[in-house]
Amino acid sequence: MTTYFDTVKEQFKDRKVAFLVIVFTVARLIYGLAWVESASHKIVWFSDGKLNSAAKIGSLITNIAGPKVTSFDPLYINKAFAWVAQNIFLGMPGVTDTLVVVFEFLVGISMILGFRIFWFALVAMFMNVQFLAGGSFNNFGYIWTNLAFLKFAQYAELLGVDGFLKYKNNKDLLRKK
């Protein structure tokens, strides 16, 4: 009977697989730590009583559907999202601040543990696009990283919780395409 590590060693005989697994494992650890660190910095918002999301949501609304925006939006997606942001999220900045911290922390922990990388990268992509629309222009690296994790999630998860769970459930660690 083989163990999980023997199965992983067998997968590593393919140099391409070994390279991708190592690169994406290191990347997800660094990326996960960045998300946890970001969440921990935002916890300060709660300790000093300064809720930050109301200003960010206001700038997001202005940036995607403000009076000076003349972009082509035939389905009114920008206007619809701006309406939701203005009428729902602006009414509860404390809840919004809490959700941002919770989801940043969850994305970070899932990346560190190698658990459901594809789905948490999708959540991270959504959050990064919102941060970008809100005027935070340091998210381009995160967006490209999310895209890479969406494409190569199976390699990022191999040395993580999901890889072990796949092994325990007698599933292929790497889906053959």
C-alpha positions in Angstrom: 0.0 0.0 0.0 1.4 3.4 -1.0 1.2 6.5 1.1 0.3 10.0 0.1 4.0 11.0 -0.1 4.8 7.9 -2.3 2.0 8.9 -4.6 3.3 12.5 -4.8 6.8 11.2 -5.5 5.4 9.2 -8.4 3.8 12.3 -9.8 7.1 14.2 -9.4 8.7 11.8 -11.9 7.2 14.0 -14.6 9.5 17.1 -14.5 6.8 19.4 -15.8 4.5 18.4 -12.9 7.3 18.7 -10.4 8.2 22.1 -11.6 4.6 23.4 -11.6 3.8 21.9 -8.2 6.9 23.4 -6.6 6.4 26.8 -8.2 2.7 27.0 -7.4 3.2 25.7 -3.8 5.7 28.3 -3.0 3.6 31.0 -4.8 0.5 30.0 -2.9 2.3 30.2 0.5 3.7 33.7 -0.3 0.3 34.8 -1.7 -1.6 33.3 1.3 0.7 35.1 3.7 0.1 38.4 1.9 -3.7 37.9 2.2 -3.5 37.1 5.9 -1.2 40.1 6.5 -3.7 42.3 4.6 -6.5 41.1 6.8 -4.5 41.6 9.9 -3.8 45.2 8.9 -7.5 45.9 8.4 -8.3 44.6 11.9 -6.8 47.9 13.0 -9.9 49.6 11.5 -12.0 47.9 14.2 -9.6 48.8 17.0 -9.4 52.5 16.2 -13.1 52.8 15.3 -12.4 54.2 11.8 -14.5 52.3 9.3 -12.8 52.6 5.9 -15.2 50.9 3.5 -17.7 53.8 3.1 -15.0 56.0 1.4 -13.8 53.1 -0.7 -17.3 52.2 -1.8 -18.0 55.8 -2.6 -15.0 56.0 -4.8 -15.9 52.7 -6.5 -19.3 54.1 -7.4 -17.8 57.2 -8.8 -15.2 55.3 -10.8 -17.6 52.8 -12.4 -20.8 54.8 -12.8 -20.1 58.4 -11.9 -21.2 61.4 -13.9 -17.9 61.6 -15.8 -17.9 58.0 -16.8 -18.8 57.7 -20.5 -18.0 54.1 -21.1 -20.0 51.7 -23.2 -22.3 49.8 -20.9 -25.3 48.5 -23.0 -26.5 46.0 -20.3 -26.1 48.6 -17.5 -23.9 46.3 -15.5 -21.8 49.2 -14.1 -25.0 51.1 -13.2 -26.5 48.0 -11.6 -23.4 47.3 -9.5 -23.2 51.0 -8.5 -26.8 50.8 -7.4 -26.2 47.7 -5.3 -23.0 49.3 -3.8 -24.8 52.6 -3.0 -28.1 51.2 -1.7 -26.9 48.1 0.1 -23.2 48.2 1.0 -23.0 52.0 1.9 -25.9 51.4 4.3 -23.8 49.0 6.4 -20.1 49.9 6.4 -19.4 47.9 9.6 -20.7 44.7 8.0 -18.8 45.5 4.8 -15.6 46.1 6.7 -16.1 42.8 8.6 -16.8 40.8 5.4 -13.6 42.2 3.7 -11.5 41.1 6.7 -13.1 37.7 6.9 -12.8 36.9 3.2 -9.2 38.2 3.1 -8.4 35.9 6.0 -10.2 33.0 4.5 -8.5 33.4 1.1 -5.1 33.6 2.9 -5.7 30.5 5.0 -7.0 28.5 2.1 -3.9 29.4 0.0 -1.6 28.5 2.9 -3.3 25.2 3.5 -3.8 24.3 -0.2 -7.6 24.0 0.2 -10.0 24.8 -2.7 -7.5 27.0 -4.5 -9.7 27.5 -7.6 -12.7 28.8 -5.6 -10.8 31.0 -3.2 -8.8 32.4 -6.2 -12.2 33.2 -7.7 -13.2 35.0 -4.5 -9.8 36.8 -4.5 -10.3 37.9 -8.1 -13.7 39.4 -7.3 -12.3 41.3 -4.3 -9.3 42.5 -6.3 -11.5 43.8 -9.1 -13.6 45.7 -6.5 -10.4 47.1 -4.9 -9.2 48.2 -8.4 -12.6 49.8 -9.2 -12.4 51.6 -5.8 -9.1 53.3 -6.8 -6.5 50.9 -5.4 -4.2 50.4 -8.3 -1.7 48.1 -6.7 -3.9 45.0 -7.4 -2.6 44.1 -10.9 -0.1 41.6 -9.6 -2.8 40.0 -7.5 -5.2 39.8 -10.5 -2.5 38.0 -12.6 -1.7 35.7 -9.7 -5.4 34.9 -9.4 -5.6 34.0 -13.1 -2.6 31.7 -12.7 -4.2 30.0 -9.7 -7.5 29.6 -11.6 -5.7 27.8 -14.4 -3.2 25.8 -12.4 -5.1 25.1 -9.2 -4.6 21.3 -9.3 -0.8 21.8 -9.2 -1.1 24.3 -6.4 -3.2 21.9 -4.4 -1.1 18.8 -4.8 1.0 19.5 -1.7 -1.9 20.7 0.4 -5.1 19.7 2.1 -6.9 19.1 -1.2 -4.1 16.8 -2.5 -4.3 14.8 0.7 -8.1 14.6 0.6 -8.0 13.5 -3.1 -5.5 10.7 -2.1 -7.7 9.6 0.8 -10.8 9.5 -1.5 -8.8 7.4 -4.1 -9.0 10.1 -6.7 -6.4 11.1 -9.2 -4.2 13.7 -7.7 -3.8 15.4 -11.1 -6.6 15.2 -13.6 -5.3 14.1 -16.9 -6.3 16.4 -19.7 
